[in-house]
């Protein structure tokens, strides 16, 4: 079972195979074959989610720029986690380190004005 997961390049996964003894002795080879076949069948039915190390960032924009920020996030596959409407709008987003660096490098050329930003934490984010 471990060889199957390793060959598929999967990690952070758990497969449990339960065998109730039915009176037929399979032997070592028979057990390996049964467990592998069961594991392969289970893997056909799973939804594999790819994750990468990223950042949760709070960005602050004006109300006038909120829709522009939302559009930009959608175009760049950046997840919006939450929005807080205060004096200005604080938006919590999840992005990869590369996308964060790209945003900060192009800060002056964005279609919205980034008033301020704060990196809240590192976390695993879903790759889309």
C-alpha positions in Angstrom: 0.0 0.0 0.0 2.8 2.4 0.8 4.5 1.6 -2.5 1.2 2.4 -4.3 1.0 5.8 -2.6 4.6 6.6 -3.2 4.4 5.7 -6.9 1.4 8.1 -7.2 3.4 10.8 -5.5 0.8 11.2 -2.7 1.4 12.3 0.8 -0.7 13.3 3.9 -3.1 10.5 3.1 -4.5 7.5 5.1 -5.8 4.3 3.7 -7.3 1.7 6.0 -8.1 -1.8 4.7 -10.1 -4.0 7.0 -10.1 -7.8 6.3 -12.5 -10.0 8.1 -11.2 -13.5 8.2 -13.6 -15.7 6.2 -11.8 -19.0 6.5 -9.6 -18.8 3.4 -5.9 -18.5 3.9 -4.6 -16.1 1.3 -0.9 -16.2 2.2 1.5 -13.3 2.0 1.1 -12.8 -1.8 -2.7 -13.0 -1.7 -2.9 -10.4 1.1 -0.6 -8.0 -0.8 -2.7 -8.4 -4.0 -6.0 -7.9 -2.1 -4.7 -4.9 -0.2 -3.2 -3.3 -3.3 -6.4 -3.9 -5.3 -8.5 -2.4 -2.6 -6.2 0.6 -2.2 -6.2 1.3 -6.0 -10.0 1.1 -6.1 -10.3 3.6 -3.2 -7.8 6.0 -4.9 -10.0 6.0 -8.0 -12.8 7.6 -5.9 -10.9 10.3 -4.0 -10.7 14.0 -4.8 -7.0 14.8 -4.7 -6.3 18.3 -3.3 -2.9 19.9 -4.0 -1.5 22.3 -1.4 1.5 24.5 -1.3 3.1 26.8 1.3 1.6 30.3 1.1 0.6 33.3 3.1 -2.5 34.8 4.6 -2.4 38.5 3.9 -4.6 41.4 5.0 -4.8 44.1 2.4 -6.5 47.4 2.8 -8.2 49.2 -0.1 -10.7 52.0 -0.5 -14.4 51.2 -1.1 -14.0 52.5 -4.6 -11.2 49.9 -5.3 -12.8 46.9 -3.7 -14.4 45.5 -6.9 -11.1 46.1 -8.7 -9.3 44.0 -6.1 -11.9 41.3 -6.2 -11.5 41.1 -10.0 -7.7 41.0 -9.8 -7.9 38.2 -7.2 -10.2 36.2 -9.5 -8.0 36.7 -12.5 -4.9 35.5 -10.5 -6.6 32.6 -8.6 -6.1 34.3 -5.3 -8.6 33.2 -2.7 -10.5 35.8 -0.7 -11.1 34.5 2.8 -12.9 37.4 4.4 -13.8 41.1 4.0 -14.1 43.6 6.8 -15.9 46.9 6.0 -14.4 49.6 8.2 -13.1 53.1 7.4 -11.5 51.4 4.5 -12.0 47.8 3.4 -9.7 45.1 4.8 -9.6 42.0 2.8 -8.0 38.7 4.0 -6.6 36.8 1.1 -4.5 33.6 0.6 -1.7 33.5 -1.9 1.6 31.9 -2.7 4.8 33.6 -1.9 5.5 34.2 -5.6 2.1 35.9 -6.1 2.7 38.1 -3.0 6.1 39.1 -4.3 4.7 39.9 -7.7 1.9 42.0 -6.2 4.4 44.0 -4.1 6.7 44.5 -7.1 3.9 45.8 -9.2 2.3 47.7 -6.4 2.4 51.0 -8.3 1.0 49.5 -11.5 -2.1 47.6 -10.0 -5.5 48.7 -11.2 -6.3 49.5 -7.5 -4.5 51.4 -4.8 -3.1 49.2 -2.1 -3.3 51.4 1.0 -1.5 48.9 3.3 -0.9 45.2 3.7 0.1 42.9 6.6 1.2 39.3 6.4 -0.9 37.5 9.0 0.6 34.0 8.9 2.1 31.3 6.8 -0.2 28.4 5.9 -0.9 25.7 3.4 -3.1 26.9 0.6 -5.0 25.0 -2.0 -3.5 25.1 -5.5 -6.1 25.8 -8.2 
